[in-house]
Amino acid sequence: MTVNLEVDLGGITLADPVVMASGTFGYGFGYEGLVDPDKVGAIITKATTREPWAGNPPPRIAETPCGMLNAIGLENPGIKVFLSEYLPRLRRNGVVVIVNIAGRTLEEYVELASILETSKGVAGIEVNISCPNVDRGGMQFGTDPEAVYDVVQSVKRETHLPVMPKLSPNVSDIAEIAKAAESAGADAISMVNTLQGMAVDIEAKRPILGNVFGGLSGPAIKPVALRMVYQVYKAVDVPILGGGGIMSAKDAIEFLLVGATAVSIGTGTFVNPRLAIEVKTGIEDYLARHGHTCLHEIVGAAVL
C-alpha cells in the first residue's frame, strides 16, 4: 500500500510530518553522517535573536529521571551570522527551514520578522514566546493571552511567511493562549516548550544549574504535552506541531491521534540521533498496517 506522508503545516508543505525541534538539532550540521537534514520534514533552527546572545552561566544541563533540565539561555550568534553562514548552507542541502526567533522586546520580534520576510530559503517562522530560562522575553510573552496576541499580530504584520508561535506549558489554560494566537493570525501552533524545573546538589547544598531554574524535557513531560495538544486541538482550527518527550514512533503516533498535524523531535535526538528517521518509518508502517493511505486520516482520531 502506498502511503502519503505529506502534510500542510499552516502553509508550510512537509514531505513527512517529522520536524526537528528548535535547539536540540542546532542547524543540523552537527548530525552530518548520522542524519541528512533533508531527510526529515523540516528543521526548526536554534533560536535566533537580533544580536548575539551569550546564554546563561554554566552548568547549563542536568540529567533527571526520564528527562533532562537545560538552561542554555538561547545562546546564538545573531541574525546576521545566521543569514550569512548557516541559511545558505541549509538552502544548498534542500532543507525545509523554519526559523525560530526570540527577543527581549516586541520590537525585536518585529525586526526579525521583517528581515526574514526577504530572506530566500525560509519556509516559515516559529515565534519563541515560551523559553523558561531567560530573564527577559521568552516566557513572559507566552503566559498572558494579550501579550501572545500582540506578539503574533505584530509579527504577522511584517511578513507573508507562515507564523507559528511556540506555546509554553507553564500556564493555567493552554487553550486560552492558543485561541489568542489564532485570533492574532497564527497559521499554526507549535507546542509544547519545556516545563520549568530545577535540580539540587545535596553535597554542595546549592542548585545544580547556574541559572537555578531550567526547562524540563524528555519522556517525563509527554503525558502533559499530550493533554495540552488534545485541549488545543479542540479549541482552535489551525494545524498543530506537537511534541514533548517523543522517543519512538508510538509516541509520535499518540500526538497525531490527539490532534497534531506534525510532530517535533527534541531531546530524544540526544539519545538516538537517528530517531527522526525511525519515527518517520514507524508512522508510515502504522498507517499501512491500519489501511490508511494518507496521514490526515488519523489526525485527531482519538479526540472524543
N, C-alpha and C positions, 0 to 999 in steps of 0.2 A: 504494500500500500504506500502510495506517495503522500507524504505529509508536508504541508506548507507551514513553515515556522515564522513566516514574515508577519510583522506587526507594525501598526502605526501608533507611535507614542506621541500623541499630540502634535502631529505634523512632522515628526522625525521617523523616517522609514527605516526599520531594522530588519535585516535578513533573518535574524532569530531573536528571541526575547531575552537573551543573557547579556547583561551590561556589567562592565567593571566599575565598581563604586569608586567615588572620589576618595583619594587619599591612600588607599591600600595598594593601588596599582601604579601610583605615580603617574608617569606619562607613557608607561608600557615598555620603555626601553630596558629597564632592569630585568624584565622577564624574557628577553630575546633568547631564543634557543630552547625555551620551555613552552611559551605560548606566543604564537604570532598574533599581534594586536588586531590584525584584520580578520582573524578567525572568530571573533566574538561580535555580538550585535553592535556594541558601541563601547567606547571608553569615555568615562567621565573623568576629566582631568583633576589633578590635585587642585585644591582651592587656589585661585589666582586673585591677587589684590592689585590695587593701583601702583603701590610702591612695594619694594621687597619687605617681607616680614621675617624677622629672626626667629619667631616662635617662642616657646616657653623655656625656662631653665630646666636642665636635667635634674633628676631622672624623669624621663618622659613616658615610660612604658612600665606597666606592672602586670604580671600574669595573675589571673583569678581562676577559681573553679569554673570551668565551662566558658571561659572567655578571657578578655584582657581589658585593661584600662589604658587609655592613651591620653596624653596631654601635650601633643605636638605643638598646638597653638597656631596651626595653619601656616607653618613656615613655607615660604615660596619665594622665587626670585623676582616676582612682579610681572605685570602685563607686558612690558617691553621685551623682556627676555623670553617670555613665553611665545610671543608673536614672532620674534626674530630667530629663535633657536629650536623650539620644540614643535610648534604648529607646522612649519614646513616639513619637518621630518615625518610627522604623523600623516600629513597630507600625501606625501610620496608613498607611504605604505598603504594607502587606501582605507584608512581607518575612519569610521563614523565618530566624529569628535563632538562631545558635549562639554562645554567649558563651565566649570564650577567657579562662580565668582563670589567674593566676600568683601565686606567693607566695614569700616567703623562708623560711617555716616551714610545717610540716604544718598547724598551727593556722590559718594564714591561708587555705589552700586550703579547709579545713573551713568556716570562717566564710563565705567567698564562696559556697560551695555552698548553705549554709543560707539565705543572703539570696536567692539566685536561685530557690530552691525556691518561694518565694511571690511571685515577680515575674511578672506577666502578660506574655505575649508572648515568652517564652523557650522555644525548641523543644528545646534541649539544651546540654550543657556540653562544651567542649573543654578538657582539662586540660593546660596548658603545662608539661611536665616536661622540656623539651628545648632551651630557648633557650641558645645557646652564648656569649652575651656579657653576662651579668650575674654579679656577684660571688657572690651567694648565691641559692639557689633554682634554678629553671630546670634546667639540665642535670645538676646534682648529684643531683637526684631521678631523672632518667631514664636514668642509666647503670648503675644497680645494680638487679637484679631484686627484691630485698627492699624497697628504697625505693619502687620502682614499685608493688609490691603494696600497701604501706602507704598511699601517697597515694590510689590508686584506690579501695581498700576504704574508706578514711575518707571520701572524697567521696561514694561510693555510699550510705553510711550516712545521709548528711544530705539526700539528695534522691531524688525519684522520677523526675527528669528523666533522659533518656539521657545517659550519661557516656562520653566518647571521649578517652582520653589521646593526646597528640601525641608520637610517638616520635622520639628522636634517632638520626641515622645515625652518630654518633660513638661507636659501641660495637663490640665484637668479635663479638657474637652477637645480632643483632636479633630472631631467632625466640625466643630465651630471654626477652628483655624482653617481647615480645608475649604469650607464654604466661603470664608473671607477671601482666600486665594483665588478661588474660582470666580467669585464676583468681580475681582480686580482684573480678570482676564487671563489667568493662568491657563496654559494649553494642556498641562499635565501636572500631576502631583508626584513628587519623589518622597519616599518615606520608608523607614524612619532613620534619623540620625541616632547617635549614641545616647544611652541613658547616663545621667550624671551620677558619679560614684567616687569612692576613694578607697585607699588601702593604707594600712598602718604597719610600720616596722616596730614590733614589740620590743626588740632589743635596744634599738635606738630611741624608742619612745617618741616617735615622730611620724608624720605622714611619709609614705614612700615617694610619692610624686612631688617634684619640685613646685608644681602649681597647686598642690594639695588635692584639688579635685581633677577628675578626668572623665573621659567618656567610656562607658562600658559597652563592649561589643562582643560578638560571638554567640554561640548557641544559647547562652543564658538568657538572651533577650528575645529569642524567637517567639515564644508564646505571647509576649507583649506586642511585638511587631505584627503578628498575625491578627490579633484582636483589633489593632488600630487600622490595619488595611481593610478588614471586614467593615468596620464602622464608617470609614471614609468612602468605601465603595457604595454604601447605602445612602450617603449624604450628597455626593457630587456626581456629575455626569462626564467629567474629564478622565482620561486614562491615568492609571496609577503605576508608577515604578515602585515595586515593593521589595523590601529586603530587611534583613536583620537576623543574623545567625544562620544563614544558609550554608550547609555543609555537604549537601547531597542533592541529587535530582529530586528525591522525595520531598525534601524541604522546599525546593523551588516550586514544585507542583502544588504544594499546600498553599503557597502565596497566590498562585494563579487561580486556584479554586475559590479563594475568598475575595477575588476581585482584582488582582494585579494583572495588568496587561503585559508587563515585562518584569524581570527580576534583576536585582543587583547583587553581585558577589563582592564581599568585602574581606573581613577577617579570615574567612575560610581559605583565601588565596595564600595566606602565610603558612598554613598547614599543608596545603596541596596546591602548588602553583598552577596545575592543570585542571583545577576544579571546574572552571567555567566551561571547558570543552566537555568534560564528563557530564555536567549538568545539561548542556545542550543536547548531547546524545541521549541522555536519560529521558528528557522531555519528549524527544522525537519517538523513542521506543514506547513510552507510555501512551502517547496519542495513537500510534499504530495498533498497539495491543487492545485499546478500547474502541477501535473503529472510527477514530476521528481523523479527518483529512486536513483540518486547519486548527490553529491554536485557539482562535476566538470561541470555538465551540465549548471550551471548558472554563473560560474566564468567568468567575462568579458563580460557578455551578454549585458550590457548597453554601452559598448565601441563602438563608431562609427568609 
